[in-house]
Amino acid sequence: MPHIEEAMFYGWKISLLSMGGNFMLQGSVLYCMNAFMEPLCEAYGWTRAELNVSMAVAALVGQLAMPVAASLSARFSLRRLMASGALVGGVATIFQGMTGNMALFTLLFTIAWSATQICGGVVGNALVSNWFYYFRGRAFGVANAGTSLSGVVLPLASMVLINHFDVSTAYLVLGLLTCALAPLSWALVRDTPQAMHMHPDGRRHDPPASRKQRAPDTSFTGLLHSPRAFCLGMTFGLALMVSSSVMSQMKPRFVDLGIAPYPAMLLACSAALCAALGKYVWGWACDRFTPLTAVHGIMLACAASLCLGFLPPNVWTMTVFSLSFGLCVGGLWTVLPAVVSYYYGSDNFLPSYKFVSIFIMLRCLGYPIMGYSYEITGGYGAADVVFVGLLLLSLGLSLYLREGDAVEGAVRRRRI
Protein backbone atom coordinates (compact mmCIF):
# COMPACT_ATOMS: atom_id res chain seq x y z
CA MET A 1 0.00 0.00 0.00
CA PRO A 2 1.32 3.47 -0.79
CA HIS A 3 2.39 5.46 2.23
CA ILE A 4 -0.16 8.00 3.50
CA GLU A 5 1.53 11.26 4.43
CA GLU A 6 -0.74 12.24 7.32
CA ALA A 7 -3.63 10.93 9.39
CA MET A 8 -6.10 13.18 7.59
CA PHE A 9 -5.06 14.24 4.13
CA TYR A 10 -5.60 17.97 3.63
CA GLY A 11 -7.60 17.24 0.49
CA TRP A 12 -10.44 15.94 2.67
CA LYS A 13 -10.56 19.35 4.36
CA ILE A 14 -10.88 20.90 0.92
CA SER A 15 -13.75 18.50 0.17
CA LEU A 16 -15.46 19.42 3.45
CA LEU A 17 -15.17 23.14 2.71
CA SER A 18 -16.64 22.54 -0.75
CA MET A 19 -19.41 20.66 1.03
CA GLY A 20 -20.05 23.79 3.11
CA GLY A 21 -20.36 25.93 -0.02
CA ASN A 22 -22.79 23.49 -1.58
CA PHE A 23 -24.68 23.24 1.71
CA MET A 24 -25.40 26.95 1.98
CA LEU A 25 -25.78 27.91 -1.69
CA GLN A 26 -26.56 24.92 -3.91
CA GLY A 27 -28.89 23.48 -1.31
CA SER A 28 -30.64 26.70 -0.34
CA VAL A 29 -31.61 27.72 -3.88
CA LEU A 30 -32.91 24.22 -4.63
CA TYR A 31 -34.35 22.74 -1.44
CA CYS A 32 -35.43 25.82 0.51
CA MET A 33 -38.22 26.51 -1.97
CA ASN A 34 -39.94 23.61 -0.17
CA ALA A 35 -40.32 25.98 2.78
CA PHE A 36 -40.69 29.29 0.94
CA MET A 37 -43.08 28.50 -1.92
CA GLU A 38 -46.39 28.58 -0.06
CA PRO A 39 -45.49 31.51 2.30
CA LEU A 40 -44.24 33.61 -0.64
CA CYS A 41 -47.44 32.93 -2.57
CA GLU A 42 -49.56 33.88 0.44
CA ALA A 43 -47.53 36.97 1.33
CA TYR A 44 -47.27 38.52 -2.13
CA GLY A 45 -50.16 36.97 -4.06
CA TRP A 46 -47.88 35.07 -6.42
CA THR A 47 -48.89 31.73 -7.97
CA ARG A 48 -46.85 28.53 -8.02
CA ALA A 49 -46.59 28.82 -11.79
CA GLU A 50 -45.06 32.31 -11.45
CA LEU A 51 -42.59 31.13 -8.82
CA ASN A 52 -41.63 28.16 -10.98
CA VAL A 53 -41.00 30.50 -13.92
CA SER A 54 -38.83 32.61 -11.59
CA MET A 55 -36.91 29.47 -10.63
CA ALA A 56 -36.56 28.55 -14.29
CA VAL A 57 -35.04 31.94 -15.13
CA ALA A 58 -32.67 31.75 -12.16
CA ALA A 59 -31.71 28.18 -13.05
CA LEU A 60 -31.09 29.11 -16.70
CA VAL A 61 -28.76 31.99 -15.86
CA GLY A 62 -27.23 29.95 -13.03
CA GLN A 63 -26.40 27.18 -15.47
CA LEU A 64 -24.94 29.71 -17.89
CA ALA A 65 -22.66 30.58 -14.98
CA MET A 66 -21.23 27.03 -15.03
CA PRO A 67 -19.07 27.45 -18.16
CA VAL A 68 -18.22 30.99 -17.01
CA ALA A 69 -17.10 29.60 -13.64
CA ALA A 70 -15.02 26.95 -15.42
CA SER A 71 -13.29 29.65 -17.48
CA LEU A 72 -12.66 31.75 -14.37
CA SER A 73 -11.28 28.68 -12.58
CA ALA A 74 -8.69 28.23 -15.32
CA ARG A 75 -7.56 31.87 -15.07
CA PHE A 76 -7.88 32.90 -11.43
CA SER A 77 -7.16 31.55 -7.96
CA LEU A 78 -9.76 29.01 -6.82
CA ARG A 79 -9.30 30.31 -3.29
CA ARG A 80 -10.29 33.86 -4.31
CA LEU A 81 -13.24 32.57 -6.31
CA MET A 82 -14.61 30.51 -3.40
CA ALA A 83 -14.46 33.49 -1.03
CA SER A 84 -16.03 35.87 -3.57
CA GLY A 85 -18.85 33.45 -4.40
CA ALA A 86 -19.78 33.09 -0.73
CA LEU A 87 -19.94 36.83 -0.21
CA VAL A 88 -21.97 37.61 -3.35
CA GLY A 89 -24.36 34.72 -2.82
CA GLY A 90 -24.91 35.58 0.83
CA VAL A 91 -25.72 39.24 0.15
CA ALA A 92 -28.14 38.30 -2.68
CA THR A 93 -29.92 35.85 -0.36
CA ILE A 94 -30.36 38.52 2.33
CA PHE A 95 -31.99 40.94 -0.13
CA GLN A 96 -34.31 38.23 -1.50
CA GLY A 97 -36.27 38.50 1.72
CA MET A 98 -36.65 42.26 1.42
CA THR A 99 -38.66 42.54 -1.79
CA GLY A 100 -42.20 41.76 -2.83
CA ASN A 101 -41.47 42.61 -6.47
CA MET A 102 -41.35 39.46 -8.60
CA ALA A 103 -38.86 40.89 -11.12
CA LEU A 104 -36.41 42.00 -8.41
CA PHE A 105 -36.87 38.73 -6.52
CA THR A 106 -36.02 36.82 -9.71
CA LEU A 107 -32.92 38.97 -10.26
CA LEU A 108 -31.64 38.33 -6.73
CA PHE A 109 -32.53 34.65 -6.98
CA THR A 110 -30.54 34.53 -10.23
CA ILE A 111 -27.48 36.12 -8.61
CA ALA A 112 -27.62 33.67 -5.71
CA TRP A 113 -28.04 30.72 -8.07
CA SER A 114 -25.08 31.89 -10.18
CA ALA A 115 -22.92 32.19 -7.06
CA THR A 116 -23.51 28.49 -6.34
CA GLN A 117 -21.07 27.66 -9.14
CA ILE A 118 -18.34 29.82 -7.56
CA CYS A 119 -18.66 28.82 -3.90
CA GLY A 120 -18.83 25.04 -4.30
CA GLY A 121 -20.24 23.95 -7.65
CA VAL A 122 -17.72 24.12 -10.50
CA VAL A 123 -14.94 25.65 -8.40
CA GLY A 124 -15.38 23.04 -5.66
CA ASN A 125 -15.27 20.22 -8.21
CA ALA A 126 -12.13 21.69 -9.78
CA LEU A 127 -10.48 21.70 -6.34
CA VAL A 128 -11.44 18.07 -5.72
CA SER A 129 -10.17 17.04 -9.16
CA ASN A 130 -6.82 18.66 -8.33
CA TRP A 131 -6.50 17.05 -4.90
CA PHE A 132 -7.65 13.47 -5.64
CA TYR A 133 -7.12 10.69 -8.18
CA TYR A 134 -7.82 7.19 -6.83
CA PHE A 135 -10.37 8.47 -4.29
CA ARG A 136 -11.84 11.08 -6.58
CA GLY A 137 -15.32 9.54 -6.71
CA ARG A 138 -15.67 9.48 -2.93
CA ALA A 139 -14.19 12.97 -2.62
CA PHE A 140 -16.73 14.28 -5.14
CA GLY A 141 -19.36 12.49 -3.07
CA VAL A 142 -18.29 14.26 0.13
CA ALA A 143 -18.12 17.69 -1.53
CA ASN A 144 -21.48 17.39 -3.26
CA ALA A 145 -23.20 15.82 -0.25
CA GLY A 146 -23.55 19.35 1.09
CA THR A 147 -26.31 20.03 -1.41
CA SER A 148 -28.41 17.16 -0.12
CA LEU A 149 -27.54 17.62 3.55
CA SER A 150 -28.82 21.16 3.32
CA GLY A 151 -32.12 19.69 2.15
CA VAL A 152 -32.30 17.87 5.49
CA VAL A 153 -31.61 20.94 7.62
CA LEU A 154 -32.29 24.23 5.84
CA PRO A 155 -35.92 23.78 4.68
CA LEU A 156 -37.04 22.66 8.14
CA ALA A 157 -35.03 25.46 9.80
CA SER A 158 -36.46 27.96 7.30
CA MET A 159 -39.98 26.73 7.99
CA VAL A 160 -39.47 27.24 11.74
CA LEU A 161 -38.07 30.75 11.18
CA ILE A 162 -40.97 31.64 8.86
CA ASN A 163 -43.58 30.38 11.34
CA HIS A 164 -42.00 32.13 14.34
CA PHE A 165 -40.83 35.30 12.56
CA ASP A 166 -41.31 35.91 8.82
CA VAL A 167 -39.90 35.24 5.36
CA SER A 168 -37.42 38.15 5.60
CA THR A 169 -35.86 36.78 8.79
CA ALA A 170 -35.43 33.34 7.27
CA TYR A 171 -33.62 34.77 4.22
CA LEU A 172 -31.49 37.00 6.49
CA VAL A 173 -30.24 34.02 8.53
CA LEU A 174 -29.47 32.00 5.39
CA GLY A 175 -27.59 34.93 3.87
CA LEU A 176 -25.47 35.66 6.95
CA LEU A 177 -24.47 32.00 7.28
CA THR A 178 -23.44 31.98 3.62
CA CYS A 179 -21.33 35.12 4.04
CA ALA A 180 -19.48 33.41 6.89
CA LEU A 181 -17.98 30.99 4.37
CA ALA A 182 -15.97 33.80 2.75
CA PRO A 183 -13.29 34.16 5.48
CA LEU A 184 -13.18 30.37 5.93
CA SER A 185 -12.50 29.87 2.22
CA TRP A 186 -9.80 32.52 2.23
CA ALA A 187 -8.07 30.95 5.22
CA LEU A 188 -8.24 27.28 4.26
CA VAL A 189 -8.43 26.78 0.48
CA ARG A 190 -5.28 25.88 -1.46
CA ASP A 191 -5.63 25.34 -5.18
CA THR A 192 -3.44 22.23 -5.53
CA PRO A 193 -1.66 19.72 -3.27
CA GLN A 194 1.63 20.85 -4.79
CA ALA A 195 1.04 24.28 -3.19
CA MET A 196 1.44 22.50 0.17
CA HIS A 197 4.24 20.18 -1.04
CA MET A 198 1.85 17.21 -1.26
CA HIS A 199 0.60 14.84 -3.95
CA PRO A 200 -2.95 13.78 -4.90
CA ASP A 201 -4.62 11.41 -2.41
CA GLY A 202 -1.89 12.18 0.15
CA ARG A 203 0.56 9.72 -1.46
CA ARG A 204 4.28 10.07 -2.00
CA HIS A 205 4.12 10.33 -5.78
CA ASP A 206 1.83 11.70 -8.45
CA PRO A 207 -0.59 9.16 -10.03
CA PRO A 208 0.54 7.31 -13.18
CA ALA A 209 0.03 9.08 -16.46
CA SER A 210 -2.60 7.78 -18.83
CA ARG A 211 -1.28 5.43 -21.51
CA LYS A 212 -3.84 6.48 -24.06
CA GLN A 213 -1.73 7.35 -27.09
CA ARG A 214 -3.82 10.18 -28.49
CA ALA A 215 -5.18 12.86 -26.17
CA PRO A 216 -8.76 13.95 -26.89
CA ASP A 217 -9.45 17.31 -28.46
CA THR A 218 -11.01 19.27 -25.60
CA SER A 219 -11.16 22.59 -27.38
CA PHE A 220 -14.68 23.96 -27.68
CA THR A 221 -14.68 23.27 -31.42
CA GLY A 222 -13.41 19.75 -30.92
CA LEU A 223 -16.03 18.94 -28.30
CA LEU A 224 -18.73 20.60 -30.38
CA HIS A 225 -18.03 18.10 -33.17
CA SER A 226 -17.87 15.13 -30.78
CA PRO A 227 -21.06 12.98 -30.70
CA ARG A 228 -19.94 11.46 -27.40
CA ALA A 229 -19.50 14.85 -25.73
CA PHE A 230 -23.03 15.69 -26.91
CA CYS A 231 -24.39 12.42 -25.50
CA LEU A 232 -22.62 12.95 -22.17
CA GLY A 233 -24.00 16.48 -21.86
CA MET A 234 -27.54 15.51 -22.83
CA THR A 235 -27.49 12.50 -20.49
CA PHE A 236 -26.88 14.66 -17.44
CA GLY A 237 -28.81 17.70 -18.66
CA LEU A 238 -32.03 15.68 -18.90
CA ALA A 239 -31.43 13.73 -15.68
CA LEU A 240 -30.68 16.87 -13.66
CA MET A 241 -33.78 18.54 -15.09
CA VAL A 242 -35.83 15.77 -13.53
CA SER A 243 -34.01 15.55 -10.20
CA SER A 244 -33.89 19.29 -9.53
CA SER A 245 -37.55 19.81 -10.36
CA VAL A 246 -38.91 16.91 -8.30
CA MET A 247 -36.65 17.42 -5.27
CA SER A 248 -37.36 21.16 -5.09
CA GLN A 249 -41.10 20.57 -4.56
CA MET A 250 -41.31 17.40 -2.51
CA LYS A 251 -43.11 19.06 0.40
CA PRO A 252 -45.86 20.75 -1.69
CA ARG A 253 -46.36 17.43 -3.50
CA PHE A 254 -46.98 15.57 -0.24
CA VAL A 255 -49.22 18.31 1.18
CA ASP A 256 -51.36 18.12 -1.96
CA LEU A 257 -51.71 14.38 -1.35
CA GLY A 258 -53.11 14.94 2.15
CA ILE A 259 -50.06 14.95 4.43
CA ALA A 260 -49.88 17.68 7.10
CA PRO A 261 -47.20 20.36 6.50
CA TYR A 262 -44.64 19.30 9.12
CA PRO A 263 -44.78 15.53 8.31
CA ALA A 264 -44.61 16.46 4.62
CA MET A 265 -41.49 18.54 5.29
CA LEU A 266 -39.96 15.63 7.23
CA LEU A 267 -40.56 13.39 4.22
CA ALA A 268 -38.87 15.96 1.98
CA CYS A 269 -35.95 16.19 4.42
CA SER A 270 -35.69 12.39 4.50
CA ALA A 271 -35.41 12.37 0.71
CA ALA A 272 -32.59 14.92 0.95
CA LEU A 273 -30.84 12.83 3.64
CA CYS A 274 -30.98 9.79 1.36
CA ALA A 275 -29.65 11.97 -1.47
CA ALA A 276 -26.64 12.85 0.72
CA LEU A 277 -26.05 9.16 1.36
CA GLY A 278 -26.52 8.48 -2.34
CA LYS A 279 -23.72 10.89 -3.21
CA TYR A 280 -21.22 8.81 -1.25
CA VAL A 281 -22.69 5.48 -2.42
CA TRP A 282 -22.48 6.45 -6.08
CA GLY A 283 -19.03 7.97 -5.50
CA TRP A 284 -17.94 4.60 -4.08
CA ALA A 285 -19.42 2.92 -7.17
CA CYS A 286 -17.31 5.20 -9.39
CA ASP A 287 -14.15 4.15 -7.53
CA ARG A 288 -15.07 0.47 -7.15
CA PHE A 289 -16.17 -0.08 -10.76
CA THR A 290 -15.81 2.77 -13.27
CA PRO A 291 -17.59 6.12 -13.49
CA LEU A 292 -19.08 5.07 -16.83
CA THR A 293 -20.60 1.94 -15.29
CA ALA A 294 -22.03 4.16 -12.56
CA VAL A 295 -23.63 6.42 -15.20
CA HIS A 296 -25.58 3.51 -16.70
CA GLY A 297 -26.64 2.29 -13.26
CA ILE A 298 -27.78 5.63 -11.91
CA MET A 299 -29.90 6.49 -14.96
CA LEU A 300 -31.77 3.19 -14.70
CA ALA A 301 -32.19 3.55 -10.94
CA CYS A 302 -33.55 7.12 -11.23
CA ALA A 303 -36.20 6.09 -13.75
CA ALA A 304 -37.27 3.08 -11.65
CA SER A 305 -37.51 5.11 -8.44
CA LEU A 306 -39.61 7.88 -10.03
CA CYS A 307 -42.09 5.22 -11.17
CA LEU A 308 -42.78 4.54 -7.47
CA GLY A 309 -44.52 7.92 -7.39
CA PHE A 310 -47.39 6.38 -9.37
CA LEU A 311 -48.27 4.01 -6.52
CA PRO A 312 -51.58 4.70 -4.67
CA PRO A 313 -50.83 7.61 -2.31
CA ASN A 314 -50.51 6.83 1.39
CA VAL A 315 -47.87 7.43 4.03
CA TRP A 316 -45.99 4.20 3.27
CA THR A 317 -45.85 4.52 -0.50
CA MET A 318 -44.86 8.19 -0.25
CA THR A 319 -42.11 7.29 2.21
CA VAL A 320 -40.73 4.57 -0.08
CA PHE A 321 -40.89 6.94 -3.05
CA SER A 322 -39.12 9.83 -1.30
CA LEU A 323 -36.34 7.68 0.18
CA SER A 324 -35.61 5.69 -2.98
CA PHE A 325 -35.78 8.69 -5.31
CA GLY A 326 -33.47 10.68 -3.05
CA LEU A 327 -30.95 7.83 -2.85
CA CYS A 328 -30.84 7.55 -6.64
CA VAL A 329 -30.81 11.17 -7.81
CA GLY A 330 -28.42 12.22 -5.05
CA GLY A 331 -25.54 10.65 -6.93
CA LEU A 332 -25.97 12.63 -10.15
CA TRP A 333 -23.77 15.55 -9.08
CA THR A 334 -21.15 13.05 -7.88
CA VAL A 335 -21.09 10.89 -10.99
CA LEU A 336 -21.04 13.88 -13.40
CA PRO A 337 -17.61 15.35 -12.47
CA ALA A 338 -16.22 11.85 -11.89
CA VAL A 339 -17.13 10.66 -15.39
CA VAL A 340 -15.85 13.89 -16.99
CA SER A 341 -12.46 13.44 -15.28
CA TYR A 342 -12.45 9.74 -16.19
CA TYR A 343 -13.46 10.25 -19.81
CA TYR A 344 -11.26 13.25 -20.65
CA GLY A 345 -8.53 13.11 -17.97
CA SER A 346 -7.96 15.34 -14.96
CA ASP A 347 -5.70 17.66 -16.99
CA ASN A 348 -8.62 18.36 -19.32
CA PHE A 349 -11.27 18.55 -16.58
CA LEU A 350 -12.07 22.28 -16.78
CA PRO A 351 -12.51 22.65 -20.57
CA SER A 352 -14.52 19.43 -20.87
CA TYR A 353 -16.62 20.17 -17.77
CA LYS A 354 -17.27 23.67 -19.14
CA PHE A 355 -18.64 22.19 -22.36
CA VAL A 356 -20.77 19.55 -20.64
CA SER A 357 -22.14 22.16 -18.23
CA ILE A 358 -23.80 23.98 -21.13
CA PHE A 359 -26.27 21.12 -21.38
CA ILE A 360 -27.11 21.39 -17.67
CA MET A 361 -29.10 24.48 -18.64
CA LEU A 362 -31.81 22.01 -19.63
CA ARG A 363 -32.64 21.62 -15.95
CA CYS A 364 -34.37 25.00 -15.97
CA LEU A 365 -37.08 23.57 -18.23
CA GLY A 366 -38.28 21.20 -15.53
CA TYR A 367 -39.63 23.92 -13.23
CA PRO A 368 -42.29 25.26 -15.61
CA ILE A 369 -43.24 21.67 -16.44
CA MET A 370 -43.89 21.14 -12.73
CA GLY A 371 -45.70 24.47 -12.34
CA TYR A 372 -48.03 24.11 -15.30
CA SER A 373 -48.69 20.45 -14.51
CA TYR A 374 -50.02 21.63 -11.15
CA GLU A 375 -51.97 24.58 -12.56
CA ILE A 376 -53.64 22.51 -15.31
CA THR A 377 -54.18 19.13 -13.63
CA GLY A 378 -54.01 20.01 -9.92
CA GLY A 379 -51.04 17.69 -9.36
CA TYR A 380 -47.63 16.57 -10.58
CA GLY A 381 -48.61 13.27 -12.23
CA ALA A 382 -48.43 14.62 -15.79
CA ALA A 383 -44.95 16.02 -15.11
CA ASP A 384 -43.84 12.66 -13.70
CA VAL A 385 -44.86 10.86 -16.91
CA VAL A 386 -42.73 13.27 -18.95
CA PHE A 387 -39.83 12.91 -16.51
CA VAL A 388 -39.78 9.10 -16.63
CA GLY A 389 -39.55 9.29 -20.42
CA LEU A 390 -36.65 11.76 -20.19
CA LEU A 391 -34.75 9.52 -17.76
CA LEU A 392 -35.12 6.55 -20.11
CA LEU A 393 -33.82 8.75 -22.92
CA SER A 394 -30.83 9.65 -20.71
CA LEU A 395 -30.13 5.96 -20.19
CA GLY A 396 -30.20 5.36 -23.93
CA LEU A 397 -27.83 8.24 -24.61
CA SER A 398 -25.40 7.04 -21.94
CA LEU A 399 -25.08 3.66 -23.65
CA TYR A 400 -23.35 5.39 -26.57
CA LEU A 401 -20.35 6.18 -24.32
CA ARG A 402 -17.66 3.48 -24.44
CA GLU A 403 -15.05 2.47 -21.86
CA GLY A 404 -12.40 2.22 -24.56
CA ASP A 405 -12.61 5.95 -25.24
CA ALA A 406 -11.96 6.98 -21.61
CA VAL A 407 -8.57 8.65 -21.15
CA GLU A 408 -8.11 7.23 -17.64
CA GLY A 409 -9.81 3.94 -18.46
CA ALA A 410 -6.73 1.76 -18.83
CA VAL A 411 -5.09 2.92 -15.60
CA ARG A 412 -8.29 2.70 -13.54
CA ARG A 413 -9.27 -0.73 -14.89
CA ARG A 414 -5.82 -2.13 -14.10
CA ARG A 415 -6.19 -0.91 -10.52
CA ILE A 416 -9.71 -2.40 -10.20
QUIDAHU-V433963 format. One record per helix or strand of 3 or more residues. SS is the DSSP state (a for helix, b for strand). FROM is the first residue (numbers start at 0). TO is the last residue. Records with the same first field share a line. If there is no record, write none. Layout:
SS=FROM-TO + FROM-TO
//
This chain:
a=9-30 + 32-43 + 47-74 + 77-95 + 101-114 + 120-130 + 135-163 + 166-187 + 192-195 + 199-201 + 219-223 + 226-247 + 249-255 + 260-287 + 290-309 + 314-328 + 331-343 + 345-376 + 380-397 + 402-404 + 408-414
//
